[in-house]
């Protein structure tokens, strides 16, 4: 069952999924639903899931082409017409800010989906915060853009969704050392005793450093959960998403 929250007046969802057909030929298992176009799944099947979600939410969804960058896109009301009818990845960025009545979505399969909400300006941001994005401070870039739009960080809310936990996120020595050099609290050990890193803890640390104190969590681990995709567990997996929006009278589901 999807975890749907009301945070700062916005609707926020972190989707769940289930395998429907086992893979026998080294292609992706059939996942219901799969929102990721960059998977071995059929594109038509993925876009159909996206269409159904937009119908359910009664609002257009902005989909990103995520590349583990520090790029933040701001979609203004005057630019929405370019994205409203598309179920493709129309925005090349790893964070997107949208106005009320429009859904921001982030695709994940181990990385951290972060939603940031401004209840005053009725803006929401969806952020793809994987290890690389955290190191590039994608969250700081996103909040800086919100501040430029008039947001006060102390009035912002955030929701942090399912990601791979430190008990499961094993990394090599070079990655580990680079990460802990940047984030002294970022090192950990897996449940089997090897080196790992903390994603969620550093995301929360960065949010608080930027002034956000109202933080909500869906703390499921993607690797441990049967109803979540995990790239570490199965590289040919699908993608679940985090989504958020401020409904308008026309878009209230």
TORTORVO-609451 format. One line per 8 residues: number of its first residue (from 1); their letters; for each residue x, y, z of N, C-alpha, C. Coordinates in steps of 0.05 Angstrom, whole numbers, plus 5000, padded with zeros to 4 digits. Each point is the difference from the previous one (the first is absolute). Example, Ala and Ser with C-alpha at 12.3 -4.5 7.8 and 13.67 -1.06 7.14 Angstrom:
2
1	AS	5264:4886:5156:4982:5024:5000:5018:5024:5000; 4993:5021:4986:5016:5024:5001:4985:5022:5014
END
This chain:
253
1	XXXXXXXX	5017:4976:5000:4983:5024:5000:5018:5025:5000; 4993:5019:4983:5015:5025:4999:4998:5015:5026; 5022:5014:5007:5000:5017:5024:4994:5028:4991; 4976:5010:5007:4992:5027:4992:4996:5017:5025; 5013:5023:4999:5001:5018:5023:4989:5028:4992; 4991:5015:5019:4995:5028:4996:5022:5015:5016; 5017:5014:4986:5023:5014:5012:4999:5029:4992; 4998:5018:5019:4999:5028:4995:4978:5008:4981
9	XXXXXXXX	4978:4985:5001:4977:5006:4983:5001:4987:4972; 5023:4988:4993:5003:4987:4974:4995:4970:5003; 4991:4987:4979:4998:4971:5000:5026:4988:4991; 5010:4980:5014:5026:4988:4995:4996:4970:4999; 5011:4987:4980:4998:4971:4997:5026:4987:4995; 5004:4977:5013:5023:4982:4993:4988:4973:4992; 5004:4993:4975:4986:4977:4989:5013:4974:5008; 4984:4979:5000:5009:4973:5004:4994:4984:4974
17	XXXXXXXX	5012:4976:4998:4997:4985:4975:5000:4970:5007; 4995:4984:4980:5001:4971:5003:5008:4987:4974; 5017:4979:5001:5006:4985:4975:4976:4984:4991; 4995:5000:4974:4977:4984:4990:5008:4977:4983; 5024:5001:4988:5010:4977:4984:5029:4998:5006; 5010:4976:5005:5028:4996:5006:5016:5002:4974; 5024:5011:5002:5017:5002:4976:5015:4974:4997; 5001:4990:4975:5014:4975:4994:5020:5003:4978
25	XXXXXXXX	5001:5024:4988:5018:5004:4977:5018:5024:5004; 5006:5007:5025:5018:5021:5008:4990:5028:4992; 4974:5002:4996:4988:5026:4997:4985:5007:5026; 4990:5024:5002:4987:5009:5025:4976:4983:5006; 4996:4994:5026:4975:4989:5009:4978:5020:4994; 4976:4990:4995:4977:5018:4996:4992:5011:5028; 5001:5026:5002:4995:5013:5025:4974:5016:4998; 4983:4998:5020:4975:5016:5000:5000:5018:5024
33	XXXXXXXX	4999:5026:4996:5006:5014:4975:5030:5006:4998; 5009:5004:4976:5028:5009:4995:4999:5027:4986; 5012:5020:5013:4999:5027:4989:5026:5008:4987; 5019:4982:4996:5026:5007:4990:5003:4993:4970; 5004:5021:4984:5005:4995:4971:5029:4990:4995; 5018:5005:5018:5028:4991:4996:5003:4973:5012; 4982:4981:4995:5001:4973:5009:4995:4982:4976; 5005:4974:5003:4995:4981:4977:4971:4996:4994
41	XXXXXXXX	4982:5011:5016:4971:4997:4996:4992:5014:4974; 4977:4992:4989:4990:5013:4976:4992:5029:5006; 5008:5018:4982:4994:5028:5005:4970:5005:5000; 4985:4987:4983:4971:5004:4999:4987:4992:5026; 5010:4979:5012:4989:4991:5025:5006:5020:5022; 5024:5011:5001:5007:5020:5020:4983:5025:4996; 4998:5010:4976:4984:5024:4996:4971:4996:5007; 4990:4976:4997:4972:4994:5007:4997:5003:5031
49	XXXXXXXX	5019:4990:5015:5000:5004:5029:5000:5029:5007; 5016:5016:4986:5002:5028:5005:4974:5014:4994; 4987:4993:4977:4974:5011:4993:4980:4995:5022; 4999:4975:5010:4980:4992:5020:5004:5016:5026; 5025:5005:5007:5005:5016:5024:4991:5028:4997; 5005:5012:4976:4991:5027:4995:4969:5002:5001; 4987:4980:4990:4971:4999:5001:4990:4998:5029; 5014:4983:5016:4992:4996:5028:5004:5025:5016
57	XXXXXXXX	5022:5015:4995:5005:5024:5014:4986:5024:4989; 4988:4997:4976:4986:5022:4986:5018:5024:4995; 5025:4994:4994:5020:5022:4996:5022:4990:4982; 5012:5018:4984:5023:4993:4984:5025:4995:5017; 5017:4982:4990:5024:4993:5015:5025:5007:4984; 5019:5013:5013:5026:5007:4987:5019:4977:5007; 5011:4988:4978:5018:4977:5003:5028:5009:4992; 5020:4992:5015:5028:5008:4996:5016:4979:4986
65	XXXXXXXX	5019:5008:4984:5022:4983:4990:5023:5004:5020; 5002:4981:5019:5019:5003:5022:5027:4988:4994; 5021:5016:5006:5027:4992:4992:5020:5003:5023; 4990:5000:5025:5017:5004:5023:5015:5026:4999; 4987:5021:4990:5012:5026:4997:4993:5018:5024; 5008:5025:4998:4991:5021:5020:4981:5020:4986; 4988:4991:4978:4982:5018:4985:4972:5002:5013; 4991:5024:5003:4973:5005:5011:4984:5015:4979
73	XXXXXXXX	4977:4990:4993:4982:5013:4981:4976:5012:5014; 4993:5024:4992:4977:5014:5011:4979:5002:4977; 4977:4988:5004:4979:5001:4980:4980:5022:5008; 4999:5020:4984:4981:5022:5005:4973:4995:4987; 4980:5013:5010:4973:4996:4990:4999:5005:4970; 5015:5019:4990:5000:5007:4972:5013:4978:4982; 5016:4982:5013:5014:4980:4985:4986:4973:5001; 4978:4998:5015:4988:4974:5005:4989:4987:4974
81	XXXXXXXX	4992:5016:4981:4987:4989:4976:5019:4981:4985; 5027:5004:5004:5019:4983:4986:5002:4972:5013; 4990:4997:5024:5003:4975:5014:4974:4986:5007; 4977:5014:4997:4975:4990:5011:4991:4974:4987; 5004:4997:4974:4990:4976:4986:5021:4978:4998; 5023:5004:5011:5022:4981:4996:5002:4981:5024; 5006:4974:4994:5006:4981:5021:5029:4991:4997; 5016:5016:4985:5028:4995:4996:5016:5015:5021
89	XXXXXXXX	5026:4995:5001:5018:5015:5017:5007:5026:4986; 4984:5021:5005:5002:5025:4985:5020:5019:5012; 5008:4996:5025:5018:5019:5013:5026:4986:5008; 5022:5010:4989:5026:4988:5007:5011:5014:5025; 4996:4987:5022:5008:5011:5026:4998:4978:5021; 5010:5006:5024:4997:4981:5022:4984:5012:5023; 4988:5024:4995:4981:5012:5018:4982:5018:4983; 4974:5000:5006:4982:5017:4985:4981:5014:5020
97	XXXXXXXX	4995:5025:4995:4982:5017:5016:4976:5007:4983; 4976:4995:5011:4975:5005:4984:4980:5016:5017; 4982:5014:4986:4979:5016:5013:4976:4982:5008; 4981:5011:5014:4976:4986:5008:4985:4989:4976; 4988:4977:5004:4984:4987:4978:5017:4982:4982; 5026:4999:5005:5018:4983:4984:5016:4982:5019; 5003:4975:4991:5014:4980:5017:5030:4999:4992; 5017:5001:5020:5029:4995:4997:5005:4971:5008
105	XXXXXXXX	5015:4986:4983:5006:4972:5005:5029:4994:4998; 5010:4982:5017:5028:4991:4999:5000:4969:5000; 5015:4989:4982:5002:4971:4997:5024:4989:5016; 4996:4978:5014:5022:4990:5016:4999:4969:5001; 5023:4989:5006:5003:4971:5005:5023:4995:5018; 5005:5017:5019:5020:4998:5022:5007:5028:5010; 5002:5019:4981:5006:5028:5007:4977:5011:5018; 5005:5024:5010:4980:5012:5019:4982:5019:4985
113	XXXXXXXX	4973:4995:5001:4981:5020:4990:4994:5020:5021; 5005:5025:4994:4995:5022:5019:4980:5019:4989; 4980:5006:5015:4979:5019:4993:5004:5025:5018; 5000:5024:4988:5002:5025:5015:4975:5016:4993; 4988:5012:5021:4974:5012:4997:5000:5028:5011; 4990:5020:4985:4996:5027:5010:4970:5005:5002; 4989:4999:5025:4971:5003:5003:4990:5028:4995; 5018:5020:5000:4993:5028:4996:4997:5006:4970
121	XXXXXXXX	5021:4992:4985:5000:5005:4971:4986:4978:4984; 4993:4978:5014:4988:4977:4987:5018:4989:4978; 5025:4996:5007:5020:4988:4982:5008:4973:5012; 5006:4981:4982:5011:4975:5010:5025:4993:4982; 5019:4987:5013:5024:4991:4985:5003:4970:5005; 5007:4986:4979:5007:4971:5002:5029:4998:4993; 5015:4986:5018:5029:4999:4997:5010:4972:5000; 5018:4994:4981:5013:4974:4998:5027:5002:5014
129	XXXXXXXX	5001:4989:5024:5025:5003:5017:5013:4973:5004; 5015:4992:4979:5017:4976:5003:5027:5009:5012; 5018:4981:5002:5026:5007:5011:5013:5023:4985; 5000:4998:4973:5013:5021:4984:4986:5027:5004; 4973:4999:5001:4985:5025:5004:5005:5012:5027; 5002:4983:5020:5006:5010:5027:5027:5013:5001; 5020:4987:4987:5027:5012:4999:5000:5026:4985; 4983:5003:4980:4999:5024:4984:4981:5021:5012
137	XXXXXXXX	4989:4993:5023:4982:5018:5016:4976:5009:4983; 4986:4980:4988:4976:5005:4985:4979:5013:5018; 4999:4992:5025:4980:5012:5018:5004:5029:5005; 5025:5008:5004:5007:5028:5004:4993:5016:4975; 5006:4989:4977:4994:5014:4975:4969:5004:4997; 4985:4980:5008:4971:5002:4998:4989:5021:5019; 5009:4999:5025:4990:5019:5019:5008:5029:4993; 5024:5003:4989:5009:5026:4991:4982:5011:4978
145	XXXXXXXX	4991:4982:4982:4981:5009:4979:4973:5007:5013; 4991:4985:5020:4975:5007:5013:5002:5027:5014; 5023:5005:5013:5004:5026:5013:5000:5022:4980; 5012:4996:4977:5000:5020:4978:4971:5006:4991; 4983:4980:5002:4972:5004:4993:4983:5013:5022; 5013:5004:5023:4986:5013:5022:4995:4983:5025; 5009:4975:5000:4996:4982:5023:5017:5008:5023; 4989:4995:5024:5015:5002:5025:5006:4972:5010
153	XXXXXXXX	5025:4991:5001:5006:4972:5008:4988:4991:5026; 4996:5019:5019:4989:4992:5026:4970:4993:4997; 4988:5008:4978:4971:4994:4996:4996:4976:4982; 5022:4988:4990:4998:4978:4982:4996:4973:5015; 4987:4982:4986:4997:4972:5010:5014:4981:4981; 5007:4977:5011:5012:4980:4982:4990:4972:5007; 4999:4983:4980:4993:4971:5004:5022:4984:4987; 5011:4981:5014:5022:4984:4990:4990:4971:4998
161	XXXXXXXX	5002:4989:4976:4988:4974:4994:5019:4977:5003; 4990:4976:4991:5016:4975:5002:5026:5002:4984; 5021:4988:5012:5026:4999:4986:5015:4977:5012; 5023:4994:4989:5016:4978:5011:5012:5009:5026; 4999:4984:5021:5010:5008:5026:5030:4992:5003; 5012:5011:5021:5029:4995:5004:5006:4971:5006; 4980:4985:5009:5005:4971:5006:5004:4984:4974; 4992:5012:4977:5001:4986:4975:5017:5013:4978
169	XXXXXXXX	5007:5025:5004:5014:5015:4979:5030:4997:5002; 5010:4977:4991:5028:4994:5001:5014:5016:4978; 5024:5012:5006:5015:5014:4981:5030:4993:5003; 5015:5005:4979:5029:4995:5001:5015:5021:5015; 5025:4996:5005:5016:5017:5016:5002:5029:4989; 5004:5002:4973:5003:5027:4988:4974:5016:5004; 4977:4989:4994:4975:5014:5003:4995:5007:5029; 5005:4981:5017:4996:5004:5029:5017:5023:5010
177	XXXXXXXX	5025:5001:4993:5018:5020:5010:4993:5028:4989; 4993:5001:4975:4992:5026:4988:4975:5011:5015; 4981:4982:5005:4975:5008:5012:5004:5010:5029; 5015:4984:5016:5004:5008:5028:5019:5024:5003; 5017:5004:4980:5016:5025:5000:4982:5024:4998; 4979:4998:4984:4982:5022:4996:4979:5001:5023; 4991:4976:5009:4980:4998:5020:5010:4982:5023; 5012:5011:5021:5011:4984:5021:4980:4981:5013
185	XXXXXXXX	4975:5007:5000:4979:4982:5012:4989:4980:4979; 5012:4999:4977:4988:4984:4978:5009:4971:4999; 5020:4992:5016:5010:4973:4999:4984:4981:5017; 4998:4975:4992:4986:4979:5016:5010:4973:4992; 4987:4980:5011:5006:4972:4994:4975:4985:4992; 5003:4982:4980:4977:4984:4992:4993:4980:5023; 4978:4987:4997:4992:4980:5020:5019:4976:4999; 5015:4997:4978:5020:4978:4998:5028:5010:5005
193	XXXXXXXX	5003:5025:5009:5026:5010:5010:5018:5015:4982; 4992:5005:4974:5017:5014:4982:4993:5030:5000; 5017:5016:4987:4996:5029:5001:4975:5008:4983; 4986:5019:5011:4976:5011:4987:4998:5030:5005; 4981:5013:4987:4996:5028:5005:4970:5006:5006; 4996:5022:5014:4973:5008:5008:4991:5021:4980; 4977:4995:4987:4988:5019:4982:4979:5017:5015; 4981:4987:5012:4978:5014:5013:5011:5019:5022
201	XXXXXXXX	5018:4991:5016:5010:5017:5022:5013:5025:4989; 5015:4998:4978:5013:5024:4989:4980:5018:4986; 4980:4988:4987:4978:5017:4989:4987:5017:5022; 4994:4987:5022:4987:5015:5022:5019:5021:5011; 5025:4993:5003:5020:5019:5009:5001:5024:4982; 5000:4996:4974:5001:5022:4981:4975:5017:5000; 4977:4987:5003:4975:5015:5002:5000:5018:5024; 5009:4990:5023:5001:5016:5024:5020:5022:4998
209	XXXXXXXX	5023:4995:4987:5020:5021:4997:4988:5023:4983; 4982:4994:4982:4987:5021:4984:4976:5012:5013; 4994:4992:5025:4979:5013:5015:4973:4986:5001; 4998:4976:4988:4975:4985:5001:4999:4982:5024; 4980:5003:5017:4997:4984:5024:4976:4981:4999; 4980:5007:4983:4976:4983:4998:5005:4978:4979; 5009:4977:5009:5008:4978:4982:4984:4975:5007; 4986:4989:4980:4985:4976:5003:5013:4977:4985
217	XXXXXXXX	4996:4975:5009:5015:4977:4989:4982:4977:4993; 5006:4987:4977:4993:4973:4995:5026:4985:5000; 5005:4985:5022:5027:4990:5006:5005:4972:4989; 4984:4990:4982:5004:4974:4988:5027:4999:4986; 5013:4977:5001:5025:4995:4985:4993:4986:4974; 5010:5011:4978:4994:4989:4974:5011:4972:4997; 5024:4995:5011:5013:4974:4997:4985:4979:5017; 4990:5007:5023:4988:4981:5018:4970:4995:4994
225	XXXXXXXX	4987:5018:4986:4971:4999:4996:4992:4985:4975; 4981:4982:5002:4991:4985:4977:4983:5017:4981; 4989:5022:5009:4982:5016:4983:5014:5026:4990; 5027:4999:5000:5015:5023:4989:5022:4990:4981; 5005:5015:4979:5022:4993:4982:5026:5008:5013; 5020:4983:4995:5028:5006:5009:5019:4993:4978; 5014:5019:4990:5020:4995:4979:5023:4983:5011; 5007:5004:5025:5021:4984:5012:4992:4970:5001
233	XXXXXXXX	4975:4995:5005:4990:4973:5002:4995:4987:4973; 4990:5017:4981:4994:4990:4973:5003:5022:4980; 5023:5001:4986:5005:5022:4981:4978:5004:4979; 4987:4978:4992:4979:5002:4980:4972:5005:5013; 5000:5018:5020:4975:5005:5014:4985:5023:4988; 4976:5005:5011:4985:5023:4992:5006:5024:5018; 4983:5020:5000:5003:5024:5016:4974:5006:5014; 5002:5005:5026:4978:5013:5014:5005:5030:5001
241	XXXXXXXX	4981:5015:5009:5003:5029:5000:4992:5013:5026; 5010:5024:5004:4989:5018:5020:4987:5022:4984; 4976:5009:5008:4986:5021:4986:4987:5019:5020; 4995:5024:4991:4987:5020:5018:4987:5022:4983; 4979:5012:5011:4988:5023:4988:4980:5013:5018; 4994:5025:4994:4978:5015:5013:4976:4998:4982; 4980:4985:5007:4976:4999:4983:4987:5027:4998; 4988:5006:4977:4983:5023:4997:4972:4990:4997
249	XXXXX	4980:5018:5001:4972:4990:4997:4996:4983:4975; 5016:5005:4979:4997:4985:4975:5014:4973:5002; 5020:4997:5018:5016:4976:5001:4996:4983:5024; 4983:5008:5018:4996:4984:5025:4990:4972:4993; 5015:4979:5009:4992:4973:4992:4976:4991:5017
END
